[in-house]
């Protein structure tokens, strides 16, 4: 999209880029993945849907990502969670929220779901990757992070190398969720590709087991990859969002 973002300022002075769309119903909050931003295909498709349906939506970039200020390598899971909180406080301080997180954004959505409690009336994880600092790295990779302060690897998802800093890794280890109950009570939908090369599809089932909510469903796409950005994947995502937005009886939800 070509529209200029709005900016909010963090306590340390860095400015975060945000795009807020006023509308009805719960505010949709999109949480990008690691080294991603609010201009990704899923975020833009949801924003287009929100515009057509008159729905409220908030997109933003974490510090060091996209159009926000700061250096990517200075970010941690905790600082990006706090960026999300700041954006929500600025643009959606009241009313219900539906959190939609992709990959790392799914981890952040779960953390925010715990912190924001009853305000969150729905949560969608797209290849949600809680605790990936633990299960997503082998012992050799963790040793490099500890010894050299960062791990630099190629990635198929962009031109820049995939960088994991020690600060990010340590932050992730402090915020792990899968070893105990996840105190979220709202409806949760987990969209996961069986052919995901980055997040094992069993992760969605493990999240399902740990969530306190009884209204949790994992939807496995047999040939779906990590991005789940094909037209059919995005159509499924929008269908999930629209049904969570609808004021129906719980028995009528998918």
C-alpha positions as CSV (number, residue, x, y, z in Angstrom):
1,X,0.0,0.0,0.0
2,X,1.2,3.5,-0.8
3,X,-0.5,5.3,2.1
4,X,1.9,6.9,4.6
5,X,2.0,5.3,8.0
6,X,1.3,7.0,11.3
7,X,4.1,7.0,13.9
8,X,4.1,6.5,17.6
9,X,7.1,7.0,19.9
10,X,8.5,4.4,22.2
11,X,9.9,5.5,25.6
12,X,13.4,5.3,24.2
13,X,12.6,7.7,21.4
14,X,12.3,5.2,18.5
15,X,9.3,5.7,16.3
16,X,7.1,2.8,15.2
17,X,5.2,2.8,11.9
18,X,1.5,1.9,12.2
19,X,-1.5,1.8,9.9
20,X,-4.9,1.9,11.6
21,X,-8.2,1.4,9.8
22,X,-11.3,2.5,11.7
23,X,-14.3,0.2,11.5
24,X,-16.8,-1.9,13.4
25,X,-16.4,-5.0,15.4
26,X,-13.3,-6.3,17.2
27,X,-10.1,-4.6,16.0
28,X,-8.0,-7.0,14.0
29,X,-4.4,-6.9,15.1
30,X,-1.8,-8.4,12.7
31,X,1.5,-9.5,14.2
32,X,4.2,-10.2,11.6
33,X,6.7,-12.9,11.7
34,X,10.5,-12.7,12.3
35,X,12.2,-10.4,9.8
36,X,8.8,-9.5,8.3
37,X,6.6,-6.4,8.4
38,X,3.1,-5.1,7.9
39,X,3.4,-5.1,4.1
40,X,3.4,-8.9,3.7
41,X,0.8,-10.6,1.6
42,X,-1.3,-11.9,4.4
43,X,-1.4,-8.6,6.2
44,X,-2.4,-6.7,3.1
45,X,-5.0,-9.3,2.1
46,X,-6.6,-9.0,5.6
47,X,-6.5,-5.2,5.4
48,X,-8.2,-5.3,2.0
49,X,-10.9,-7.5,3.5
50,X,-11.3,-5.2,6.5
51,X,-11.7,-2.3,4.1
52,X,-14.4,-4.0,2.1
53,X,-16.2,-5.2,5.3
54,X,-15.9,-2.0,7.3
55,X,-13.8,-3.7,9.9
56,X,-11.3,-2.1,12.3
57,X,-7.7,-3.2,11.8
58,X,-4.3,-2.3,13.0
59,X,-1.0,-3.2,11.4
60,X,2.4,-2.0,12.5
61,X,6.1,-2.7,12.3
62,X,8.3,-3.8,15.2
63,X,11.3,-1.6,15.9
64,X,14.0,-2.3,13.4
65,X,11.6,-3.8,10.9
66,X,9.8,-2.3,7.8
67,X,9.2,1.4,8.2
68,X,9.9,1.6,11.9
69,X,13.0,3.2,13.3
70,X,15.8,1.2,15.0
71,X,18.2,-1.6,14.2
72,X,16.8,-5.1,13.7
73,X,19.5,-6.7,15.8
74,X,18.6,-4.6,18.8
75,X,15.1,-6.3,18.9
76,X,14.1,-9.0,21.3
77,X,10.9,-11.0,21.7
78,X,10.1,-9.0,24.8
79,X,10.8,-5.6,23.1
80,X,8.6,-6.5,20.1
81,X,5.9,-7.7,22.4
82,X,6.0,-4.3,24.1
83,X,6.0,-2.6,20.7
84,X,2.7,-4.4,20.0
85,X,1.3,-3.3,23.3
86,X,2.3,0.3,22.6
87,X,0.6,0.2,19.2
88,X,-2.6,-1.3,20.7
89,X,-2.7,1.3,23.5
90,X,-2.3,4.1,20.9
91,X,-4.9,3.0,18.3
92,X,-7.2,0.5,20.0
93,X,-7.1,1.3,23.7
94,X,-10.6,0.0,24.3
95,X,-12.9,-2.7,23.0
96,X,-12.5,-6.3,21.8
97,X,-9.5,-7.5,19.9
98,X,-8.7,-10.4,17.5
99,X,-5.0,-11.2,17.4
100,X,-3.6,-12.7,14.2
101,X,0.0,-13.7,14.4
102,X,2.2,-15.3,11.7
103,X,5.1,-17.6,12.8
104,X,6.9,-15.6,15.5
105,X,3.9,-13.3,15.5
106,X,1.9,-16.3,16.6
107,X,4.2,-16.6,19.7
108,X,3.6,-12.8,20.3
109,X,-0.1,-13.3,19.9
110,X,-0.2,-15.9,22.6
111,X,1.9,-13.7,25.0
112,X,-0.4,-10.8,24.3
113,X,-3.5,-13.0,24.7
114,X,-2.3,-13.8,28.2
115,X,-1.5,-10.2,29.1
116,X,-4.6,-8.6,27.6
117,X,-7.0,-11.2,29.0
118,X,-10.8,-10.6,28.3
119,X,-10.1,-7.9,25.7
120,X,-9.0,-10.7,23.3
121,X,-12.1,-12.3,21.9
122,X,-10.3,-14.4,19.3
123,X,-6.8,-15.5,18.3
124,X,-5.5,-16.9,15.1
125,X,-2.0,-18.4,14.7
126,X,-0.6,-18.9,11.2
127,X,2.3,-21.4,11.5
128,X,2.5,-20.2,15.1
129,X,6.0,-20.8,16.5
130,X,6.1,-20.4,20.3
131,X,9.4,-21.4,21.9
132,X,11.3,-21.6,18.5
133,X,14.4,-20.4,20.3
134,X,14.3,-23.8,22.1
135,X,13.2,-26.3,19.5
136,X,14.2,-24.5,16.3
137,X,17.9,-24.4,17.0
138,X,20.3,-27.4,17.5
139,X,23.0,-27.5,20.1
140,X,25.7,-26.4,17.6
141,X,23.6,-23.3,16.6
142,X,23.0,-22.4,20.3
143,X,26.7,-22.7,20.9
144,X,27.5,-20.2,18.2
145,X,25.0,-17.8,19.6
146,X,26.6,-18.1,23.0
147,X,30.1,-17.9,21.7
148,X,29.8,-15.2,19.0
149,X,26.7,-13.3,20.2
150,X,24.7,-14.0,17.0
151,X,24.0,-16.7,14.5
152,X,23.9,-15.7,10.8
153,X,22.3,-18.0,8.3
154,X,20.8,-17.8,4.8
155,X,17.1,-17.8,4.4
156,X,14.8,-18.6,1.4
157,X,12.4,-15.8,2.5
158,X,14.4,-12.7,1.6
159,X,17.7,-11.2,0.4
160,X,19.0,-10.5,3.9
161,X,20.6,-13.3,6.0
162,X,18.6,-14.7,9.0
163,X,20.2,-13.3,12.1
164,X,19.5,-14.6,15.6
165,X,21.2,-12.5,18.4
166,X,22.0,-13.7,21.8
167,X,19.7,-11.1,23.3
168,X,16.8,-12.3,21.2
169,X,17.5,-16.0,22.0
170,X,17.7,-15.3,25.7
171,X,14.5,-13.3,25.6
172,X,12.8,-16.1,23.9
173,X,14.0,-18.6,26.4
174,X,12.6,-16.5,29.2
175,X,9.2,-16.3,27.5
176,X,8.7,-20.0,26.6
177,X,5.1,-21.1,26.8
178,X,4.8,-24.8,25.8
179,X,6.0,-26.3,29.1
180,X,2.9,-25.3,31.0
181,X,-0.7,-24.2,30.7
182,X,-1.3,-21.2,28.4
183,X,-3.8,-18.9,30.2
184,X,-6.0,-17.9,27.3
185,X,-9.8,-18.5,27.4
186,X,-11.0,-17.1,24.0
187,X,-11.6,-19.0,20.8
188,X,-8.3,-19.9,19.1
189,X,-7.7,-21.1,15.6
190,X,-4.3,-22.5,14.5
191,X,-3.7,-22.6,10.8
192,X,-0.7,-24.9,10.0
193,X,0.8,-26.4,6.9
194,X,1.8,-30.1,7.0
195,X,4.6,-29.3,4.5
196,X,6.0,-26.5,6.7
197,X,9.8,-26.9,6.6
198,X,10.3,-24.4,9.5
199,X,7.6,-25.1,12.1
200,X,6.7,-28.8,12.6
201,X,3.0,-29.3,12.2
202,X,2.9,-31.1,15.6
203,X,3.6,-27.7,17.2
204,X,0.0,-26.7,16.5
205,X,-1.2,-29.8,18.3
206,X,1.1,-29.0,21.3
207,X,-0.3,-25.5,21.5
208,X,-3.8,-26.9,21.4
209,X,-3.0,-29.2,24.3
210,X,-1.6,-26.4,26.5
211,X,-4.2,-23.7,25.9
212,X,-6.7,-23.3,28.7
213,X,-9.5,-22.4,26.3
214,X,-11.9,-25.2,25.4
215,X,-12.7,-23.6,22.0
216,X,-9.5,-24.4,20.2
217,X,-9.1,-25.9,16.7
218,X,-6.0,-26.7,14.6
219,X,-6.5,-26.7,10.9
220,X,-3.9,-28.6,9.0
221,X,-3.3,-27.8,5.3
222,X,-1.8,-31.0,3.8
223,X,0.3,-29.3,1.1
224,X,0.7,-26.0,3.0
225,X,4.2,-24.5,3.5
226,X,5.4,-22.1,6.2
227,X,4.2,-18.9,4.6
228,X,0.6,-20.1,3.8
229,X,0.3,-17.2,1.4
230,X,-1.3,-18.9,-1.6
231,X,-4.7,-17.7,-2.7
232,X,-6.4,-20.7,-1.1
233,X,-4.5,-20.3,2.1
234,X,-5.4,-16.6,2.4
235,X,-9.0,-17.4,1.6
236,X,-9.0,-19.9,4.5
237,X,-7.5,-17.3,6.8
238,X,-10.0,-14.7,5.9
239,X,-12.8,-17.2,6.4
240,X,-11.5,-17.9,9.9
241,X,-11.2,-14.2,10.7
242,X,-14.7,-13.5,9.4
243,X,-16.3,-16.3,11.6
244,X,-14.4,-15.1,14.7
245,X,-15.7,-11.6,14.0
246,X,-19.3,-12.8,13.7
247,X,-21.5,-12.4,16.8
248,X,-22.7,-16.0,16.7
249,X,-23.4,-18.6,19.4
250,X,-20.2,-20.5,20.3
251,X,-21.9,-23.7,19.0
252,X,-22.1,-22.1,15.6
253,X,-18.4,-21.3,15.3
254,X,-16.2,-23.6,13.2
